[in-house]
Amino acid sequence: MKRSISVLGSTGSIGRQTLEVAAACGHRVEALSVNRSVELAEQQARQFRPRLVVAADESAAADLRIRLADTGTKVLGGTQALCEAAVLPEADTVVTAVVGIVGLRPTLAAIDAGKRIALANKETLVCAGELVMARAKEKGVDIVPVDSEHSAIFQCLQGSRGRHEVRKLIITASGGPFYGKSCKELSLVTKEQALKHPNWAMGAKITIDSATLMNKGLEFIEAMRLYELPPEQIEIAVHRESIVHSLVEFVDGAILAQLGTADMRVPIQYALTWPERTEGPATPLDLFSCKPLTFTRPDVETFRCLGLALECARKGGNSTAVLNGANEAAVALFLDDRISFVDIPRLVEGALERVPFLEHPMLDDVLAADKAARAAVYELLR
């Protein structure tokens, strides 16, 4: 099935790979959104000829208008313009590949416009999962996950007749570059070491989240919202080989797993073609050359970010939005060489202690919690 797509975050890792899939499979690209990567955005626009390009950075948008003046592509600027790309009438599917809570409003706008959502922005469900899933159900909109782990679960559930058949979801984790290290060893790691993921090529923020294991905690929360299951029915297993992308255990004792190479183009393509499968650009897994498969339990004491995320998953309310906002702020400080690696969980925990808890947040409450969490991180830094 050929799709007409809007790609939010087209110059990031997921966005670039989405465009590879679109080119290989013949999907029409109607809109692109970027932050400020002007040169790459111009190249993408000239290759795919979208109707609309949005740059969140206003100065980047002004530059792009000049660069694309001869193409007929409309260029808009500002974060509010993301919603324009999300609701473009000519697109039937929106790939949300932006990083952070900035993806929340355009995702809701796309749902309201009846678009299919290929969801790669985990913060949307972490921060406001109940609101988003309720809106999607109300509008009859499909949300198909792009994250490799959630795509794996989604694929394993295709043969299930309902959640009553599911005993638990098992989310796999690579363990990141610091698997097996002690708290003392983590206090000495560098940014360069943290950015070297053993199996996946990803953007800087998600790579740091993988190193702290916060990424797995966010995926745990996301799975609760996406599959409407309590935390007691979700488990994390460290699987260093990144071959089994996740598993589902059913009530009869059967376990289904989705295996594949560490190639994000597979889940991206499936999110676009589901319920069909088509030929694509990814290389299949060779079972005769892959490593033996191992599984261990995560160390939530040493990797405190994961422990904090699991606590927030059980607590619910606005705590997950606080967790996410504080983590985004702390990771940005780490990437800017202003704090150490072990300061990330310390600042996140401090923000969770400072921001008042709200059990049943609405959208404005979620956004306020995110803002308060970021402010708390900077207060603690000072």
Buried (B, 14 or more C-beta within 10 A) or exposed (E): EEBBBBBBBBBBBBBBBBBBBBEBBEBBBBBBBBBBBBEBBBEBBEEBEBBBBBBBBBEBBBBBBEBBEEBEBBBBBEBEBBBBBBBBEEBBBBBBBBBBBBBBBBBBBBBBBEBBBBBBBBBBBBBBBBBBBEBBEEEEBBBBBBBBBBBBBBBBBEEEEEEEBBBBBBBBBBBBBBBEBEEEEBEEBEBEEBBEBBBBEBBBBBBBBBBBBBBBBBBBBBBBBBBEBEBEBBBBBBBBBBBBBBBBBBEEEEEBBBBBBBBBBBBBBBBBBBEEEEEBBBEEBEEEEEEEEEBEEBBBEBBBBBBBBBBBBEBBBBBBBBBBBBBBBBBBBBBEEEBBBBBBBBBBBBBBEBBEEBEEBEBEBBBBBBBBBBBBBEEBBE
